[in-house]
Amino acid sequence: MRAFLFVVFVFLPVATQAETLKSAEFDHSHAAYTELLQKHVVVYDEGRRSVVDYAALQKDEPALNAYLQNLADVSVDQYRSWNEDQQLAFLINAYNAFTLELIVDHYESFASGERESIRDLGGLFYSAWEREVVDLLGRMRTLDWVEHKTIRVYFDEPRIHAALVCAAMSCPKLRAEAYIPTTLDAQLDDQMRTFLSDRSKSGIDEKGLYLSRIFDWYEDDFGDLRAYIRQYADALADDKAERKALAGDIRIRFTDYDWRLNTPENAGLLKSSQ
């Protein structure tokens, strides 16, 4: 079971009636975000992968900023009044949307070739994920805070590693829709299956089982990795022989990570019309 993120803010007062009303008015369908994603996310490879048309998204930045402001307007007390799926959907969407904004804010440097990956947005003593670029729950925070100090700490949900997208080619695909509480479980399961069915990242060959480096970095989150992966045998194995190999003590290796920006150009796709 995933745990509610109430304890981290236990010292704060109970939500007022006005805040509860405002909370009820928050759009948990994240419709504005879905509209942006449907316009600017390019899904390909039979739905297994996606890239972002950042040039077009940059022209639509006011709409992105308006959505981010809606997230920023949510108070801690509002957040505490939500159920578990509302909280987790909110955090996943926030991580992905603020990542998009981070890239859009520096898109010219990517377009010019000055920068190639999100890692190039870091400094000498900090990474891109340690920059305070996330306006959330009453203060400026980092992407690392959202992922490592919040989601991974207070939610026992390893499938988030197939849902959080850091703008790299080897990341899981960014869905062309927001995560919403009413379908969150199904969306997360579909994300994991889709991620594991992408043969550029995971699969079985003559050397054994190869997986995205994400499963190496966060192996502890999955518990017994082999047992966890076997739940998705239908996504990983392409035939009976591969399923049999997966059921045994198959050797596991992890693939190199392609940190290049997840753009149509880097994917070898035609640039989307602008």
ChimeraX attribute file (.defattr): number of C-alpha atoms within 10 A of each C-alpha:
attribute: neighborCount
match mode: 1-to-1
recipient: residues
	/A:1	6
	/A:2	15
	/A:3	13
	/A:4	17
	/A:5	20
	/A:6	17
	/A:7	11
	/A:8	12
	/A:9	12
	/A:10	11
	/A:11	8
	/A:12	12
	/A:13	9
	/A:14	14
	/A:15	17
	/A:16	11
	/A:17	9
	/A:18	10
	/A:19	18
	/A:20	17
	/A:21	12
	/A:22	14
	/A:23	20
	/A:24	13
	/A:25	9
	/A:26	14
	/A:27	12
	/A:28	19
	/A:29	18
	/A:30	20
	/A:31	15
	/A:32	16
	/A:33	21
	/A:34	17
	/A:35	15
	/A:36	20
	/A:37	21
	/A:38	14
	/A:39	14
	/A:40	19
	/A:41	23
	/A:42	22
	/A:43	18
	/A:44	14
	/A:45	8
	/A:46	9
	/A:47	12
	/A:48	20
	/A:49	23
	/A:50	23
	/A:51	26
	/A:52	24
	/A:53	21
	/A:54	25
	/A:55	19
	/A:56	16
	/A:57	22
	/A:58	20
	/A:59	12
	/A:60	15
	/A:61	18
	/A:62	11
	/A:63	16
	/A:64	23
	/A:65	14
	/A:66	13
	/A:67	20
	/A:68	20
	/A:69	13
	/A:70	15
	/A:71	22
	/A:72	17
	/A:73	16
	/A:74	18
	/A:75	17
	/A:76	18
	/A:77	20
	/A:78	21
	/A:79	21
	/A:80	22
	/A:81	17
	/A:82	18
	/A:83	12
	/A:84	18
	/A:85	19
	/A:86	18
	/A:87	20
	/A:88	25
	/A:89	21
	/A:90	20
	/A:91	20
	/A:92	20
	/A:93	23
	/A:94	24
	/A:95	21
	/A:96	20
	/A:97	23
	/A:98	22
	/A:99	22
	/A:100	20
	/A:101	20
	/A:102	19
	/A:103	20
	/A:104	21
	/A:105	12
	/A:106	14
	/A:107	17
	/A:108	15
	/A:109	15
	/A:110	18
	/A:111	12
	/A:112	9
	/A:113	10
	/A:114	10
	/A:115	17
	/A:116	17
	/A:117	20
	/A:118	22
	/A:119	17
	/A:120	14
	/A:121	17
	/A:122	13
	/A:123	11
	/A:124	5
	/A:125	6
	/A:126	10
	/A:127	14
	/A:128	20
	/A:129	22
	/A:130	15
	/A:131	18
	/A:132	14
	/A:133	16
	/A:134	25
	/A:135	18
	/A:136	22
	/A:137	16
	/A:138	11
	/A:139	10
	/A:140	12
	/A:141	17
	/A:142	20
	/A:143	21
	/A:144	18
	/A:145	17
	/A:146	19
	/A:147	18
	/A:148	12
	/A:149	12
	/A:150	15
	/A:151	22
	/A:152	17
	/A:153	15
	/A:154	17
	/A:155	17
	/A:156	15
	/A:157	17
	/A:158	21
	/A:159	18
	/A:160	19
	/A:161	21
	/A:162	22
	/A:163	25
	/A:164	21
	/A:165	23
	/A:166	26
	/A:167	25
	/A:168	21
	/A:169	22
	/A:170	22
	/A:171	27
	/A:172	26
	/A:173	29
	/A:174	25
	/A:175	23
	/A:176	20
	/A:177	19
	/A:178	27
	/A:179	28
	/A:180	23
	/A:181	19
	/A:182	13
	/A:183	12
	/A:184	16
	/A:185	15
	/A:186	10
	/A:187	19
	/A:188	19
	/A:189	16
	/A:190	15
	/A:191	22
	/A:192	20
	/A:193	20
	/A:194	20
	/A:195	25
	/A:196	26
	/A:197	21
	/A:198	21
	/A:199	15
	/A:200	15
	/A:201	20
	/A:202	21
	/A:203	21
	/A:204	20
	/A:205	11
	/A:206	6
	/A:207	10
	/A:208	16
	/A:209	20
	/A:210	21
	/A:211	24
	/A:212	23
	/A:213	18
	/A:214	18
	/A:215	19
	/A:216	15
	/A:217	10
	/A:218	13
	/A:219	13
	/A:220	11
	/A:221	15
	/A:222	18
	/A:223	11
	/A:224	10
	/A:225	15
	/A:226	17
	/A:227	12
	/A:228	12
	/A:229	18
	/A:230	16
	/A:231	11
	/A:232	16
	/A:233	19
	/A:234	14
	/A:235	19
	/A:236	26
	/A:237	22
	/A:238	13
	/A:239	9
	/A:240	9
	/A:241	9
	/A:242	19
	/A:243	16
	/A:244	12
	/A:245	16
	/A:246	22
	/A:247	13
	/A:248	10
	/A:249	9
	/A:250	15
	/A:251	13
	/A:252	14
	/A:253	16
	/A:254	16
	/A:255	16
	/A:256	12
	/A:257	14
	/A:258	12
	/A:259	17
	/A:260	19
	/A:261	25
	/A:262	27
	/A:263	22
	/A:264	21
	/A:265	14
	/A:266	14
	/A:267	16
	/A:268	8
	/A:269	12
	/A:270	9
	/A:271	14
	/A:272	16
	/A:273	7
	/A:274	8
